[in-house]
Amino acid sequence: MKKIIWFVLAAMLFCAAAGAETNQASNGSMEKDLFAAGVLQFKQGEYQQAVDIFSDLINLFPQNADAFKNRGVAYMKLEKFDDAIADFESAKKISPNLKGLYSNLGVIWYYKENYEKAIENYNREIEITPDNAVAYFNRALCMTELGEIDNALSDLTSAISISPDFYWAICYKADLFAHAGRVEEASALYEMAIEIDRETPYAIEKLARLQDSVTGAAGKGSLAEAVQGEDSPADIDLSGTADQTGDPDQTEAAEQSKDTDKPATRAHARDQNTGAGSDAPVYTLQSGAFLNQENARKLKEKLIENGYDTKILVLKDKKQRSWYLVRSGRYTTRNDARNETEALQNLTGTAPAIRPEGAW
């Protein structure tokens, strides 16, 4: 199952008016003022107005490559991709090595599902700016679409090497490992992403689902097969450009949010004398499963602070790895446990798994 993650990945590159890269630079105040006005309109989300202003600028100063590039980005936001391509090609003729130009083209060809052409443009962008982590990331997405997983992993490794706190690159690499059944490597990467950003729930949710696959596969054949039965690697929404050299204020990221309100209902110990026999199964809610004990401890403390009776169960898998399972409450039926899942999910941002007490 393909998924859209979330966010506008790449920074919108709008050079400051004083730093516009053109083959025929102009210091005229009109050129600077128009350029700044176009950038301002774009920042305010007024993309058609930005197009109009950059059009005026181009009419007056037809050798301003940045004006073509920025108008092309505004066209992208309006989903006028053919107009954007025309502007980027015009900018290319004026300034063939303009930063961000080829990443913009790569994004458009990705949307048009011409992944080979997108890769050609990312190749050129990386030649111009070899430290552009997002260009490597975006190229990895295209490689995945073409089934070139090893190349995608190599690009993600490069992106993370350049930008060690690149949350989405870490998550996507974990997705690829998880889909390949490389559970330990995937888990470590999801945990790394969680350490970088605890507010964005993507890595938390993916780790929990991966560990559900691990627990569900215990004693049931190939773990790799069980994991591959889950989601395919996620797709990334690439709207925007892929240059990271712009002003940080111009970087867009549609962040996911999670509800951190305290739940109205607490998971708590049920009366064991409810008619169930003494040998009836008892269920509990598992909010997380970690290879890292410290991560489990932190989640346990959070749940206890919010009124949940929470413990950490330590179990070993077939590879003799210790998993730290964070579990809350005791329920005599699965239905009782299910009734408490929504409140717990509101707190953690992840749907808890219903598990038999003391076992996988």
C-alpha positions in Angstrom: 0.0 0.0 0.0 1.5 3.3 -1.0 1.3 6.2 1.4 1.7 10.0 1.1 3.9 11.2 3.9 3.0 14.2 5.2 4.8 17.2 4.0 6.3 19.5 1.5 9.8 18.2 1.6 12.0 20.7 0.0 13.0 24.3 0.6 11.6 26.9 -1.7 14.7 28.7 -3.0 14.2 32.4 -3.4 17.4 34.2 -3.5 17.6 37.6 -1.7 17.2 40.4 -4.2 20.8 41.5 -3.6 22.1 38.1 -4.3 20.2 37.1 -7.4 22.4 35.1 -9.8 22.1 36.3 -13.3 24.4 36.5 -16.3 23.6 40.2 -16.7 23.2 41.5 -13.1 21.4 44.8 -12.6 21.8 47.0 -9.6 18.7 49.1 -10.5 16.3 49.6 -7.6 13.4 48.7 -9.8 14.8 45.2 -10.4 15.5 44.7 -6.7 12.2 46.0 -5.6 10.2 43.8 -8.0 12.2 40.8 -7.1 11.6 41.4 -3.4 7.9 42.0 -4.0 7.6 38.7 -5.8 9.3 36.8 -3.0 7.0 38.4 -0.5 3.9 37.5 -2.4 5.1 33.9 -2.6 5.9 33.7 1.1 2.3 34.9 1.8 0.9 32.2 -0.3 -0.3 34.5 -3.0 1.2 32.5 -5.9 -0.7 34.1 -8.8 0.3 37.5 -7.6 3.9 36.3 -7.4 3.6 35.0 -11.0 2.3 38.5 -12.1 5.2 40.3 -10.4 7.9 38.0 -11.7 6.3 38.4 -15.2 6.7 42.2 -14.9 10.3 41.7 -13.8 11.0 39.4 -16.7 9.5 41.8 -19.2 11.8 44.5 -17.9 14.9 42.4 -17.2 14.7 39.3 -19.5 18.2 38.1 -18.5 17.2 37.6 -14.8 17.5 33.9 -14.5 16.2 33.9 -10.9 13.1 35.6 -11.9 12.3 32.8 -14.4 13.2 30.2 -11.7 11.0 31.8 -9.0 8.1 32.3 -11.4 8.5 28.6 -12.3 8.2 27.6 -8.6 5.1 29.8 -8.2 3.7 28.0 -11.3 4.4 24.7 -9.5 2.4 25.7 -6.5 -0.4 26.5 -8.9 0.1 23.0 -10.5 0.8 24.6 -13.9 3.7 22.2 -14.5 4.2 22.9 -18.2 4.5 26.6 -17.6 7.0 25.9 -14.8 9.0 23.7 -17.1 9.1 26.4 -19.7 10.4 28.9 -17.1 13.1 26.5 -15.8 14.3 25.9 -19.3 14.5 29.6 -19.9 16.5 30.0 -16.7 18.8 27.2 -17.8 19.6 29.0 -21.0 20.6 32.1 -19.1 22.4 30.5 -16.2 23.1 26.7 -16.7 24.5 26.2 -13.2 21.8 28.0 -11.2 21.3 26.2 -7.9 18.0 24.6 -7.3 17.0 24.7 -11.0 17.5 21.1 -11.7 15.9 20.0 -8.5 12.8 21.9 -9.5 12.7 20.1 -12.8 13.2 16.8 -11.0 10.2 17.4 -8.9 8.0 18.1 -11.9 9.2 15.0 -13.8 8.5 13.0 -10.7 4.9 14.3 -10.7 4.7 13.4 -14.3 5.9 9.9 -13.4 8.9 10.2 -15.7 11.3 9.0 -13.1 14.2 8.5 -15.5 14.1 12.2 -16.5 13.7 13.2 -12.9 16.8 11.3 -12.1 18.7 13.0 -14.9 17.9 16.4 -13.4 18.8 15.3 -9.8 22.1 14.0 -11.2 22.8 17.5 -12.6 21.7 19.2 -9.3 24.1 16.9 -7.3 27.0 17.8 -9.7 26.4 21.5 -9.0 25.7 21.2 -5.3 27.1 17.9 -4.0 26.1 18.8 -0.4 22.4 19.0 -1.3 20.9 16.3 0.9 17.4 16.8 -0.4 18.5 16.2 -4.0 19.9 12.8 -2.9 16.6 12.1 -1.0 14.4 13.0 -3.9 16.5 10.9 -6.3 16.1 8.0 -3.9 12.4 8.3 -4.3 12.7 8.0 -8.0 15.0 5.0 -7.7 12.5 3.3 -5.6 9.8 3.8 -8.2 12.1 2.1 -10.7 12.8 -0.8 -8.3 16.4 0.2 -7.9 16.4 -0.3 -4.1 20.1 -0.6 -3.6 20.6 2.8 -5.4 17.9 4.3 -3.3 19.5 3.1 -0.1 22.8 4.5 -1.3 21.3 7.9 -1.9 19.6 7.9 1.5 22.8 7.1 3.1 24.4 10.0 1.4 21.6 12.3 2.4 21.9 11.3 6.1 25.7 11.6 5.9 25.3 15.2 4.7 22.4 16.0 7.1 22.5 13.6 10.1 19.2 15.0 11.5 17.3 14.6 8.2 14.2 13.0 9.8 12.4 11.9 6.6 15.5 10.4 5.0 16.0 8.3 8.1 12.4 7.3 8.1 12.4 6.4 4.4 15.5 4.3 4.7 13.9 2.5 7.6 10.8 1.9 5.4 12.9 0.3 2.8 14.7 -1.9 5.3 11.4 -2.9 6.9 9.9 -3.9 3.6 12.9 -6.0 2.9 12.5 -7.8 6.2 15.6 -6.2 7.8 13.8 -5.6 11.0 16.7 -4.8 13.3 18.1 -2.2 11.0 14.7 -0.6 10.4 13.9 -0.5 14.1 17.2 1.2 14.9 16.5 3.9 12.2 13.0 4.5 13.4 14.3 4.9 17.0 16.9 7.4 15.6 14.2 9.4 13.9 12.1 9.4 17.1 15.1 10.8 19.0 15.4 13.6 16.4 11.7 14.5 16.4 9.3 13.3 19.0 6.5 15.5 17.9 6.1 14.0 14.4 4.3 10.7 14.8 5.4 9.0 11.6 8.4 7.1 13.0 6.6 6.2 16.2 3.7 4.7 14.3 5.9 2.8 11.9 8.0 1.4 14.6 4.9 0.2 16.5 3.5 -1.5 13.4 6.8 -3.1 12.6 7.1 -4.5 16.1 3.5 -5.7 15.8 4.7 -7.7 12.8 7.6 -9.1 14.9 5.3 -10.2 17.7 2.7 -11.6 15.3 5.4 -13.5 13.5 6.9 -15.2 16.5 6.7 -18.9 15.9 4.9 -18.4 12.6 7.6 -18.9 9.9 9.7 -16.3 8.2 9.8 -12.9 9.9 10.8 -11.3 6.6 7.6 -12.7 5.0 5.5 -11.3 7.8 7.1 -7.9 7.5 6.7 -7.8 3.7 3.1 -8.5 4.2 2.8 -5.0 5.7 3.0 -1.7 3.9 5.3 -1.2 1.0 7.8 1.7 1.3 6.1 5.0 1.6 5.9 7.5 -1.2 6.9 11.1 -0.6 5.0 14.1 -1.7 7.6 16.2 -3.6 5.7 19.4 -4.1 8.2 22.2 -3.9 11.9 22.4 -4.9 14.8 20.5 -3.6 17.4 23.1 -2.8 18.4 23.7 0.8 20.4 26.9 0.4 17.6 29.3 0.8 16.5 31.3 3.8 15.2 28.9 6.5 12.1 31.0 6.7 11.3 29.9 3.2 11.3 26.2 4.0 7.9 24.6 4.0 7.0 21.5 6.1 3.5 20.5 6.6 4.0 18.9 9.9 1.7 16.2 11.3 0.3 16.9 14.7 -0.8 14.6 17.4 -3.4 15.0 20.1 -1.6 15.2 23.5 -4.7 15.9 25.6 -5.1 13.7 28.5 -7.6 10.9 27.8 -11.0 11.1 29.4 -10.8 7.4 30.4 -7.8 5.7 32.0 -6.7 2.1 31.3 -7.0 0.4 34.7 -7.1 -3.0 36.3 -10.4 -4.7 35.8 -12.2 -6.7 38.5 -11.0 -10.2 37.9 -14.3 -11.6 39.4 -16.5 -10.8 36.5 -17.5 -14.3 35.6 -14.4 -15.3 33.7 -12.8 -18.5 34.8 -9.4 -18.4 36.5 -7.7 -19.8 33.4 -9.3 -17.2 31.1 -6.9 -15.1 29.1 -6.1 -11.6 30.4 -5.3 -8.9 27.9 -3.3 -5.7 28.1 -2.6 -2.7 25.8 0.8 -2.4 24.3 1.8 1.2 23.4 5.3 0.5 22.2 7.9 -2.2 21.7 11.6 -1.1 21.7 15.0 -2.6 21.4 16.2 0.5 23.3 15.3 0.1 27.0 15.6 3.9 27.6 12.9 4.6 25.0 10.6 2.1 26.7 11.3 3.7 30.1 10.4 7.2 28.8 7.1 6.0 27.3 6.3 4.2 30.5 6.9 7.4 32.6 4.7 9.4 30.3 1.8 6.9 30.6 2.2 6.7 34.4 2.1 10.5 34.6 -1.2 10.4 32.8 -2.8 7.9 35.1 -2.1 4.6 33.3 -1.1 1.5 35.2 2.0 0.7 33.1 4.7 -1.9 33.2 7.6 -2.9 30.9 7.6 -6.6 29.8 10.9 -7.9 28.6 10.8 -10.8 26.1 13.3 -12.3 23.7 12.7 -13.0 20.0 14.1 -15.9 18.0 17.4 -14.0 17.6 17.7 -13.7 21.3 17.2 -9.9 21.2 15.5 -8.3 24.2 12.4 -6.4 23.4 11.0 -3.9 25.9 7.2 -3.9 25.6 5.3 -1.1 27.2 2.0 -2.3 28.4 -0.9 -0.9 30.4 -4.0 -2.3 32.1 -5.5 -5.7 32.5 -8.8 -6.8 30.7 -10.8 -10.0 30.9 -12.0 -9.7 27.3 -10.6 -8.3 24.0 -13.6 -6.1 23.8 -12.9 -4.5 27.1 -9.4 -3.7 26.0 -10.6 -2.4 22.6 -12.9 0.1 24.4 -9.8 1.7 26.0 -7.7 2.0 22.8 -9.0 5.3 21.6 -8.1 7.2 24.8 -4.6 5.7 24.8 -4.1 6.6 21.2 -5.0 10.2 21.8 -2.2 10.4 24.3 0.6 8.6 22.4 -0.4 9.3 18.8 -0.3 5.6 18.0 -3.0 2.9 18.2 -2.1 0.4 21.0 -2.0 -3.3 20.2 -4.1 -5.7 22.3 -1.9 -8.5 23.6 -2.2 -11.4 26.0 -0.7 -10.6 29.4 2.9 -11.8 29.8 3.3 -13.1 26.2 3.9 -11.9 22.7 
